Amino acid sequence: MTVSTWCRRLISPRRLSRAAVALSLVLAFCAVHPSKALTEERFWTDSATGLAIGGFDPVSFFTEAVPEHGLPDYEWVWQGAAWRFSSEGNLAAFKRDPEIYAPQFGGLGAVSLARGYHAAGNPRVWLVSRGKLYLFFSAQNRSEWIEVAETLNEQAVAEWERITR
């Protein structure tokens, strides 16, 4: 058997097709289950940067019409995640009471979590309700939350307690 024939058999369309399906399944699983990116302390972080909530300033969700990106000069590690802030004042406010400003459910999408999926929340799709910050996977999820917040919150709390035990 020639090297050329051996290579054709090794890299046959059928084998490539199987490998593509397997890779797709692995990638789909990782996309639906980014809870693997939760830190030991249960906050989702960007696996490339290590930043909580995509580097956005958590205090700015409460104080600005549009959340601001944090700056490297104002970074603080809390609960195993690096948090960035847009100002020294916001950093100080977070240090005083981080539970007030940190997103619910470790930054996972609230509606997704209520449905049993552990999808990272998008910091550009958010809601402050009853003094708490919620992130959502999509604008549609946020709309659903607004319509039936009590029911979805109960389901999300139950799932959060289950995965953080």
N, C-alpha and C positions, 0 to 999 in steps of 0.2 A: 504494500500500500504506500502510495506516495504521500509526502507531507501535505500536498495540496488536497488530496482526497481526505486525509485525516482531518484537516482543518475544516473542510466543508461539512463533514459529519459532526464534528464537535460543535460547530456553530450553525447547526441546521435551523431553518425557519421554525420548525416545531419546538425545538429547545429554546430558541429566542422568545417565542410566543409564551411558553410556560414561564420563563424567567420574567417577562414583562408583566404577566398576570400576578406572579408572586410579589414583585416589586410594587405593583399598584396596590395590592392588599396591605402590604406593610406601610406604605405611605398613607393610605386611607386611615388605617388604624391610628397612626401617629397624629394625623390631623384632627381626628375626632377625640383623641385622648391626650391632650397636652397637659393633663394633670401630672404627667411624668415630669413636667418642667416646674412643678411646684417645689419650692425650697423645703428644707426640713421643717421650717416654721410655717409652712402652708400659704405662701404667697407665690403666685405665678410670676415668673421672671422671663425676660427674653433670653433664650439660651445663647444667643450670639453676644449680647452685651452684659447680661447679668442684672439688667435694670428692671425694677418693678414698674408695672403699668406703662411699659414702653418708653420710660424716661420722662413721662409727664409729671408735672408738679401736682401732687394730690390735693394740696391746699387750694390751688387755683380753681379746681372744680367747684369750690364753695364760694370763691370770691370774685371770679371773673365770668363774663358771658361765654367765653371760649377758653378751655383749659390751655395752659401754657406748658411748653417744654421746659424741663429743668436744666440747670447748667452744671457742668462738672465742678465748678467752684463751690456749689452748695449741694453736696452729696452726703448722705448719712446712711449707714447700714443699720437696719432695724428688722428683727425677725428673720435674719438670714438673707435679706434682699437689700440691694442698693437702691435708695430712693433719691431722686433729684428734685431740686426746688428752683424756682425762678428768682428768688430773693432770699436774703438773710432772714427777713421777717417771717416768710413762709416756712423756712427751715426751723426757726425757733418755735413757731406755732405747732408744727408737727412734733417736735421733740417734747413739748409740754403735754400733748395728748394725741398720740398717733392713732389710737383706736377711733377717734372722731373722724379723721381724714382718710384712713386707709379704706380701700374699697371692700365691700362685703364679699364674702365667699372667696377670699384670696385673690380677687381679680378675675375669677372665672365668669363667663357669661351667665347671668342670673337665670334667664329662661332656659338656656341650654342645660344648666345644672338641674333645674326643676324637672327636666325631661330625662335626666340620667346621663346626659352627655357632658364631658368635661372639656368644653371648648373655651379657650382663652377669650376673655372679654376684650372688646375693641375700645381703647380709651377715647376714640372719637365718637362713640355711640354710648352715651351715658345718661344718667338721671340722678339728681339728688332728691330724695324723697324721705320725709320724716327725719331729716338730719343725717341721712346715710347715703353714701355713694354706691351706686350700682353701675356695673359695666355690662354691656350686652354684645352678643356676637354680631347682631345686625339691627338695622332700624326697625325691621318688622318685629323682631323680638322685643324691642323697647315698647313698641305700640301695644303688643300683646300684654306686656307687663302692666302698662298703664290701665288697661281694661280690666284685668283680673289679678291685681297685685297680691291681694291677701292669699288666694289659693296658690299662686305660683310661689310666693314667698315661703309658705308652709312646706311645699314640696322641695324647694331649693334648700331650706334649712335642714330638712330630713336627709337629703342626699349629702349635703356638706358634713353633717354629723357622721354619716356613714363612712365617708372617705377620709375623714380626719381622725378617726378613732385610733 
